[in-house]
Amino acid sequence: MHAIERRFLVMRRAPPDLAGAMRCAFAHVTASDACDGDGRDGDGDGREAAPDPDFRLPLLFEAGLAIAAEVDQEAIRAIDAGQGELAYHNRYHFSEATLAMGWLCGIARARGMITLHQAVLGVVAMVGHDIGHDGSWNQTGELEALSAGAVAAIAASVGVGPDDQMALRGVVLATALNAVRENKIRAADRERAGHRQVGVDALHLIASEADVLTSLMPGLGCRLGHALAAEWAANPGTPPLDPSSFTGRVAFLRLHDYLSDASIELGLLRMHVSQVMAFRQLAVRCGLVAEAEAGAAILDRLPPRQAARIFTAAMLQTSSGKPPQVSAADGLAGGLPSGLLDGVHRGLHLI
């Protein structure tokens, strides 16, 4: 996962290439080696993924390119109007989510969770999953419904059939917050009953995780939390939480406590747990209850740069696999930089 995070950071240094990300993800789920994994054609000669006997796949491939072109045009119109792209829901996000969907669907297909056709549907839907997003924090599912309609309409324009249009809609709608919660609860209940994650349910669960895979990463994720906060701040109303805060980050991590088998195999669970444990360790070392929320509250009371340095140190400590033996009386001594201790203790008095 750390290698994937570094790859995304490198990608963000170049202009966004959504069509390239779609080609790469499509090639991945169809087991093609035409792409080198960074969202661009591997040999640079423009060749597409190898043909498949399923006649629906070429149409879906064309739909993916058409959706990517419309996302590009939407961004160009915003730039020409002087608005610029959104801070979070921009073409980098589209590209990263599309690549993530390709990787996760490739794993899911190899595990027998979904079919090739379903994997391709997932990738194509993710190309346009936030098309038309206005940057608001509306979490009722209305924005996803608009995006789903746009994706289906573009797919229909290149000849994709009604059943596949409906399936594309379903994948996009699965990224709405209320659907994410419902899908995770249903998947957890089915797992407890001894049922595997398969079919449409698995595809929808994976879609919700591909959408936020970069946000779940500790480094890039924190940066994207600030971008999302800036995007929301430009719109009226009061969001339910501050995604740039550590408290908001813990709430976001809690939403994704349950992960698909594909995400676990990719390494997302390890990255998720290491962050939660880092917050918990901070709380314990400050003499508080061992809860991630308590550790996040400490950091939110400190200057942002100082808090970020402490969280990074705690992450390194946790990911090393050998956290120091501490007690509540230890405070933060012996584990985190001593120069930061006074700030943390001052923060404690404010909680």
Kinemage of the C-alpha trace (Angstrom):
@kinemage 1
@onewidth
@group {chain A} dominant
@subgroup {mainchain}
@vectorlist {calphas} color= white
{ca met a 1} P 0.000 0.000 0.000
{ca his a 2} L 2.861 2.413 0.694
{ca ala a 3} L 4.087 1.808 -2.862
{ca ile a 4} L 0.615 2.613 -4.180
{ca glu a 5} L 0.524 5.821 -2.143
{ca arg a 6} L 3.900 6.865 -3.557
{ca arg a 7} L 2.641 6.111 -7.072
{ca phe a 8} L -0.373 8.347 -6.580
{ca leu a 9} L 1.821 11.140 -5.233
{ca val a 10} L 4.008 10.892 -8.335
{ca met a 11} L 0.938 10.895 -10.596
{ca arg a 12} L -0.217 14.151 -9.014
{ca arg a 13} L 2.944 15.859 -10.240
{ca ala a 14} L 1.796 15.401 -13.853
{ca pro a 15} L -1.404 16.578 -15.574
{ca pro a 16} L -4.365 14.288 -14.825
{ca asp a 17} L -4.940 11.510 -17.367
{ca leu a 18} L -8.317 9.926 -16.726
{ca ala a 19} L -8.472 8.145 -20.083
{ca gly a 20} L -5.061 6.646 -19.358
{ca ala a 21} L -6.210 5.520 -15.916
{ca met a 22} L -9.262 3.884 -17.510
{ca arg a 23} L -7.103 2.055 -20.064
{ca cys a 24} L -4.813 0.809 -17.306
{ca ala a 25} L -7.659 -0.358 -15.078
{ca phe a 26} L -9.415 -2.015 -18.012
{ca ala a 27} L -6.200 -3.796 -18.976
{ca his a 28} L -5.710 -4.944 -15.394
{ca val a 29} L -9.122 -6.545 -14.993
{ca thr a 30} L -8.858 -8.221 -18.398
{ca ala a 31} L -5.426 -9.591 -17.417
{ca ser a 32} L -3.637 -7.579 -20.124
{ca asp a 33} L -0.037 -6.403 -19.796
{ca ala a 34} L -0.611 -3.399 -22.050
{ca cys a 35} L -0.157 -0.958 -19.170
{ca asp a 36} L 2.644 -0.300 -16.711
{ca gly a 37} L 0.364 0.484 -13.754
{ca asp a 38} L 0.616 4.274 -13.613
{ca gly a 39} L -2.454 5.087 -15.661
{ca arg a 40} L -0.690 5.285 -19.044
{ca asp a 41} L -0.044 2.824 -21.870
{ca gly a 42} L 2.956 0.686 -21.005
{ca asp a 43} L 4.790 0.897 -24.344
{ca gly a 44} L 3.503 4.309 -25.359
{ca asp a 45} L 2.206 3.144 -28.760
{ca gly a 46} L -1.465 3.725 -27.899
{ca arg a 47} L -2.530 0.085 -28.211
{ca glu a 48} L -5.600 -0.826 -26.194
{ca ala a 49} L -6.368 -3.920 -24.144
{ca ala a 50} L -6.644 -7.192 -26.038
{ca pro a 51} L -10.123 -8.009 -27.378
{ca asp a 52} L -12.387 -10.348 -25.436
{ca pro a 53} L -15.048 -12.699 -26.865
{ca asp a 54} L -17.723 -11.000 -24.742
{ca phe a 55} L -19.235 -8.530 -27.231
{ca arg a 56} L -20.261 -6.188 -24.397
{ca leu a 57} L -16.705 -5.398 -23.353
{ca pro a 58} L -15.665 -3.349 -26.412
{ca leu a 59} L -18.800 -1.241 -26.006
{ca leu a 60} L -18.065 -0.722 -22.341
{ca phe a 61} L -14.498 0.231 -23.189
{ca glu a 62} L -15.783 2.877 -25.607
{ca ala a 63} L -18.203 4.054 -22.937
{ca gly a 64} L -15.333 4.467 -20.492
{ca leu a 65} L -13.402 6.631 -22.955
{ca ala a 66} L -16.503 8.688 -23.719
{ca ile a 67} L -17.164 9.252 -19.997
{ca ala a 68} L -13.525 10.250 -19.451
{ca ala a 69} L -13.798 12.734 -22.336
{ca glu a 70} L -16.888 14.299 -20.771
{ca val a 71} L -15.170 14.592 -17.381
{ca asp a 72} L -12.275 16.335 -19.150
{ca gln a 73} L -14.654 18.704 -20.910
{ca glu a 74} L -16.411 19.485 -17.642
{ca ala a 75} L -13.056 20.405 -16.083
{ca ile a 76} L -12.063 22.526 -19.083
{ca arg a 77} L -15.350 24.437 -18.911
{ca ala a 78} L -14.779 25.148 -15.205
{ca ile a 79} L -11.220 26.321 -15.870
{ca asp a 80} L -12.289 28.527 -18.793
{ca ala a 81} L -14.989 30.061 -16.582
{ca gly a 82} L -12.332 31.010 -14.036
{ca gln a 83} L -13.650 28.594 -11.415
{ca gly a 84} L -10.974 25.944 -11.750
{ca glu a 85} L -11.388 22.315 -10.789
{ca leu a 86} L -12.687 21.359 -7.373
{ca ala a 87} L -10.120 20.969 -4.607
{ca tyr a 88} L -11.012 17.328 -3.960
{ca his a 89} L -13.469 16.072 -6.584
{ca asn a 90} L -11.146 16.791 -9.487
{ca arg a 91} L -9.665 14.630 -12.239
{ca tyr a 92} L -6.922 13.326 -9.964
{ca his a 93} L -9.625 11.863 -7.740
{ca phe a 94} L -11.413 10.346 -10.744
{ca ser a 95} L -8.166 8.808 -11.988
{ca glu a 96} L -7.118 7.429 -8.611
{ca ala a 97} L -10.538 5.926 -7.934
{ca thr a 98} L -10.564 4.343 -11.396
{ca leu a 99} L -7.127 2.792 -10.930
{ca ala a 100} L -8.106 1.604 -7.456
{ca met a 101} L -11.237 0.007 -8.910
{ca gly a 102} L -9.115 -1.792 -11.483
{ca trp a 103} L -6.770 -3.206 -8.863
{ca leu a 104} L -9.550 -4.229 -6.493
{ca cys a 105} L -11.720 -5.723 -9.235
{ca gly a 106} L -8.700 -7.604 -10.567
{ca ile a 107} L -8.179 -9.170 -7.143
{ca ala a 108} L -11.897 -9.851 -6.741
{ca arg a 109} L -12.084 -11.514 -10.125
{ca ala a 110} L -9.059 -13.704 -9.331
{ca arg a 111} L -10.732 -14.742 -6.068
{ca gly a 112} L -13.965 -15.646 -7.839
{ca met a 113} L -15.906 -12.832 -6.162
{ca ile a 114} L -17.039 -11.186 -9.414
{ca thr a 115} L -17.049 -11.971 -13.125
{ca leu a 116} L -14.962 -10.277 -15.805
{ca his a 117} L -18.070 -8.489 -17.031
{ca gln a 118} L -18.819 -7.153 -13.554
{ca ala a 119} L -15.203 -6.056 -13.133
{ca val a 120} L -15.332 -4.057 -16.367
{ca leu a 121} L -18.650 -2.504 -15.365
{ca gly a 122} L -17.064 -1.427 -12.093
{ca val a 123} L -14.118 0.250 -13.802
{ca val a 124} L -16.274 2.084 -16.348
{ca ala a 125} L -18.684 3.303 -13.679
{ca met a 126} L -15.826 4.614 -11.553
{ca val a 127} L -14.531 6.710 -14.463
{ca gly a 128} L -17.571 8.962 -14.060
{ca his a 129} L -18.711 8.250 -10.518
{ca asp a 130} L -18.555 11.943 -9.473
{ca ile a 131} L -19.294 13.597 -12.802
{ca gly a 132} L -21.239 16.823 -12.279
{ca his a 133} L -20.233 17.103 -8.608
{ca asp a 134} L -20.735 20.670 -7.373
{ca gly a 135} L -18.400 20.486 -4.387
{ca ser a 136} L -21.167 20.601 -1.800
{ca trp a 137} L -21.293 18.304 1.214
{ca asn a 138} L -24.724 16.981 0.261
{ca gln a 139} L -24.691 13.405 1.531
{ca thr a 140} L -28.272 12.451 0.726
{ca gly a 141} L -27.310 10.541 -2.421
{ca glu a 142} L -28.648 13.240 -4.761
{ca leu a 143} L -25.227 14.013 -6.245
{ca glu a 144} L -24.516 10.328 -6.849
{ca ala a 145} L -27.919 9.949 -8.505
{ca leu a 146} L -27.072 12.773 -10.929
{ca ser a 147} L -23.695 11.208 -11.676
{ca ala a 148} L -25.285 7.789 -12.175
{ca gly a 149} L -27.734 9.249 -14.677
{ca ala a 150} L -24.955 10.985 -16.594
{ca val a 151} L -22.823 7.829 -16.739
{ca ala a 152} L -25.755 5.740 -17.986
{ca ala a 153} L -26.678 8.346 -20.613
{ca ile a 154} L -23.150 8.481 -22.021
{ca ala a 155} L -22.977 4.695 -22.057
{ca ala a 156} L -26.288 4.543 -23.913
{ca ser a 157} L -24.963 7.003 -26.510
{ca val a 158} L -22.249 4.539 -27.596
{ca gly a 159} L -24.609 1.560 -27.704
{ca val a 160} L -24.343 0.009 -24.229
{ca gly a 161} L -27.495 -1.974 -23.526
{ca pro a 162} L -30.169 -1.233 -20.881
{ca asp a 163} L -29.033 -3.959 -18.473
{ca asp a 164} L -25.485 -2.675 -18.421
{ca gln a 165} L -26.691 0.903 -18.091
{ca met a 166} L -28.614 -0.153 -14.993
{ca ala a 167} L -25.565 -1.952 -13.627
{ca leu a 168} L -23.407 1.157 -14.143
{ca arg a 169} L -25.982 3.199 -12.252
{ca gly a 170} L -25.884 0.731 -9.393
{ca val a 171} L -22.108 0.949 -9.016
{ca val a 172} L -22.155 4.758 -8.910
{ca leu a 173} L -25.039 4.815 -6.417
{ca ala a 174} L -23.074 2.426 -4.204
{ca thr a 175} L -20.587 5.249 -3.500
{ca ala a 176} L -23.227 7.391 -1.733
{ca leu a 177} L -22.666 7.610 2.024
{ca asn a 178} L -25.952 5.980 3.012
{ca ala a 179} L -25.323 3.127 0.561
{ca val a 180} L -21.773 2.660 1.862
{ca arg a 181} L -23.089 2.146 5.387
{ca glu a 182} L -25.826 -0.228 4.264
{ca asn a 183} L -23.508 -2.283 2.049
{ca lys a 184} L -20.929 -2.711 4.800
{ca ile a 185} L -23.545 -3.733 7.359
{ca arg a 186} L -25.051 -6.241 4.929
{ca ala a 187} L -21.618 -7.664 4.022
{ca ala a 188} L -20.639 -8.036 7.687
{ca asp a 189} L -23.943 -9.757 8.481
{ca arg a 190} L -23.499 -12.157 5.553
{ca glu a 191} L -19.946 -12.945 6.611
{ca arg a 192} L -21.105 -13.781 10.139
{ca ala a 193} L -23.662 -16.102 8.574
{ca gly a 194} L -20.900 -17.858 6.651
{ca his a 195} L -21.554 -16.370 3.211
{ca arg a 196} L -18.815 -15.102 0.882
{ca gln a 197} L -18.665 -11.658 -0.680
{ca val a 198} L -19.766 -12.339 -4.258
{ca gly a 199} L -21.593 -10.835 -7.202
{ca val a 200} L -23.210 -7.425 -7.252
{ca asp a 201} L -22.952 -7.024 -3.473
{ca ala a 202} L -19.182 -7.537 -3.655
{ca leu a 203} L -18.892 -5.167 -6.608
{ca his a 204} L -20.777 -2.414 -4.785
{ca leu a 205} L -18.719 -2.891 -1.630
{ca ile a 206} L -15.504 -2.647 -3.650
{ca ala a 207} L -16.762 0.501 -5.408
{ca ser a 208} L -17.268 2.259 -2.080
{ca glu a 209} L -13.677 1.413 -1.122
{ca ala a 210} L -12.094 2.336 -4.456
{ca asp a 211} L -13.778 5.735 -4.188
{ca val a 212} L -11.909 6.532 -0.963
{ca leu a 213} L -8.800 4.375 -1.218
{ca thr a 214} L -6.462 7.385 -1.422
{ca ser a 215} L -8.285 9.082 1.450
{ca leu a 216} L -7.696 6.037 3.640
{ca met a 217} L -3.934 6.365 3.170
{ca pro a 218} L -2.185 8.143 6.073
{ca gly a 219} L -0.105 10.678 4.131
{ca leu a 220} L -2.093 11.481 1.011
{ca gly a 221} L -5.327 10.896 2.927
{ca cys a 222} L -4.629 13.663 5.433
{ca arg a 223} L -3.770 16.031 2.584
{ca leu a 224} L -7.007 15.144 0.818
{ca gly a 225} L -8.922 15.765 4.044
{ca his a 226} L -7.762 19.380 3.911
{ca ala a 227} L -8.707 19.577 0.223
{ca leu a 228} L -12.206 18.288 0.961
{ca ala a 229} L -12.583 20.751 3.829
{ca ala a 230} L -11.635 23.611 1.491
{ca glu a 231} L -14.139 22.370 -1.068
{ca trp a 232} L -16.931 22.220 1.501
{ca ala a 233} L -16.017 25.624 2.937
{ca ala a 234} L -16.770 27.211 -0.436
{ca asn a 235} L -20.390 26.097 -0.133
{ca pro a 236} L -23.119 27.284 2.254
{ca gly a 237} L -24.119 25.404 5.379
{ca thr a 238} L -22.275 23.569 8.125
{ca pro a 239} L -20.867 20.114 7.258
{ca pro a 240} L -21.430 17.298 9.795
{ca leu a 241} L -17.684 17.080 10.497
{ca asp a 242} L -14.365 18.669 9.591
{ca pro a 243} L -12.504 16.257 7.273
{ca ser a 244} L -9.258 18.156 7.880
{ca ser a 245} L -9.360 17.403 11.619
{ca phe a 246} L -7.978 14.288 13.266
{ca thr a 247} L -11.359 13.713 14.908
{ca gly a 248} L -12.936 13.774 11.464
{ca arg a 249} L -10.300 11.351 10.240
{ca val a 250} L -11.089 8.843 12.974
{ca ala a 251} L -14.805 9.093 12.130
{ca phe a 252} L -13.935 8.424 8.487
{ca leu a 253} L -11.802 5.426 9.431
{ca arg a 254} L -14.634 4.079 11.602
{ca leu a 255} L -16.978 4.186 8.605
{ca his a 256} L -14.583 1.820 6.862
{ca asp a 257} L -13.900 -0.536 9.767
{ca tyr a 258} L -15.272 -3.347 7.601
{ca leu a 259} L -13.389 -3.920 4.337
{ca ser a 260} L -13.847 -6.262 1.410
{ca asp a 261} L -11.588 -9.274 0.972
{ca ala a 262} L -10.110 -7.561 -2.089
{ca ser a 263} L -9.125 -4.477 -0.089
{ca ile a 264} L -7.642 -6.632 2.644
{ca glu a 265} L -5.518 -8.503 0.090
{ca leu a 266} L -4.346 -5.194 -1.384
{ca gly a 267} L -3.132 -4.174 2.085
{ca leu a 268} L -5.736 -1.600 3.044
{ca leu a 269} L -6.626 -3.258 6.346
{ca arg a 270} L -3.052 -3.079 7.622
{ca met a 271} L -2.887 0.619 6.736
{ca his a 272} L -6.280 1.238 8.345
{ca val a 273} L -5.383 -0.554 11.575
{ca ser a 274} L -2.011 1.166 11.879
{ca gln a 275} L -3.708 4.573 11.874
{ca val a 276} L -6.324 3.603 14.442
{ca met a 277} L -3.637 2.079 16.654
{ca ala a 278} L -1.495 5.219 16.354
{ca phe a 279} L -4.380 7.336 17.663
{ca arg a 280} L -5.024 4.849 20.463
{ca gln a 281} L -1.372 4.763 21.438
{ca leu a 282} L -1.290 8.544 21.704
{ca ala a 283} L -4.264 8.436 24.047
{ca val a 284} L -2.699 5.761 26.267
{ca arg a 285} L 0.620 7.561 26.445
{ca cys a 286} L -1.196 10.680 27.632
{ca gly a 287} L -2.978 8.758 30.388
{ca leu a 288} L -6.357 8.676 28.640
{ca val a 289} L -8.652 5.801 27.759
{ca ala a 290} L -7.299 3.691 24.883
{ca glu a 291} L -9.644 5.008 22.214
{ca ala a 292} L -8.698 6.469 18.859
{ca glu a 293} L -11.146 9.319 19.377
{ca ala a 294} L -9.263 10.405 22.521
{ca gly a 295} L -5.951 10.461 20.676
{ca ala a 296} L -7.477 12.457 17.831
{ca ala a 297} L -8.903 15.003 20.293
{ca ile a 298} L -5.402 15.566 21.677
{ca leu a 299} L -3.991 16.305 18.249
{ca asp a 300} L -6.841 18.629 17.320
{ca arg a 301} L -5.928 20.836 20.291
{ca leu a 302} L -2.393 21.393 19.016
{ca pro a 303} L -0.983 23.594 16.232
{ca pro a 304} L -1.499 21.723 12.929
{ca arg a 305} L 2.176 21.233 12.062
{ca gln a 306} L 3.007 20.036 15.527
{ca ala a 307} L 0.053 17.662 15.519
{ca ala a 308} L 1.062 16.297 12.117
{ca arg a 309} L 4.609 15.607 13.341
{ca ile a 310} L 3.312 13.778 16.403
{ca phe a 311} L 0.884 11.696 14.347
{ca thr a 312} L 3.640 10.819 11.869
{ca ala a 313} L 5.898 9.735 14.739
{ca ala a 314} L 3.098 7.636 16.237
{ca met a 315} L 2.431 6.046 12.835
{ca leu a 316} L 6.090 5.150 12.400
{ca gln a 317} L 6.137 3.723 15.904
{ca thr a 318} L 3.030 1.628 15.286
{ca ser a 319} L 3.967 0.416 11.808
{ca ser a 320} L 7.384 -0.720 13.070
{ca gly a 321} L 5.601 -3.591 14.790
{ca lys a 322} L 7.497 -2.998 18.018
{ca pro a 323} L 5.661 -0.320 20.016
{ca pro a 324} L 7.382 0.539 23.302
{ca gln a 325} L 6.005 -0.751 26.568
{ca val a 326} L 4.438 2.252 28.266
{ca ser a 327} L 2.080 3.050 31.097
{ca ala a 328} L -0.174 6.002 31.716
{ca ala a 329} L 2.492 7.481 33.992
{ca asp a 330} L 4.977 7.597 31.131
{ca gly a 331} L 3.173 10.428 29.405
{ca leu a 332} L 4.797 10.567 25.993
{ca ala a 333} L 8.360 10.120 27.178
{ca gly a 334} L 10.552 7.617 25.417
{ca gly a 335} L 8.523 7.276 22.251
{ca leu a 336} L 7.816 10.601 20.565
{ca pro a 337} L 10.131 13.575 20.034
{ca ser a 338} L 10.777 15.196 23.401
{ca gly a 339} L 10.455 18.683 21.964
{ca leu a 340} L 6.775 18.048 21.302
{ca leu a 341} L 5.845 16.875 24.785
{ca asp a 342} L 5.018 20.269 26.242
{ca gly a 343} L 2.627 21.011 23.408
{ca val a 344} L 0.837 17.705 23.857
{ca his a 345} L 0.498 18.183 27.587
{ca arg a 346} L -0.803 21.719 27.095
{ca gly a 347} L -3.335 20.244 24.711
{ca leu a 348} L -4.434 17.746 27.295
{ca his a 349} L -5.466 20.502 29.671
{ca leu a 350} L -7.841 21.866 27.024
{ca ile a 351} L -9.797 18.647 26.541
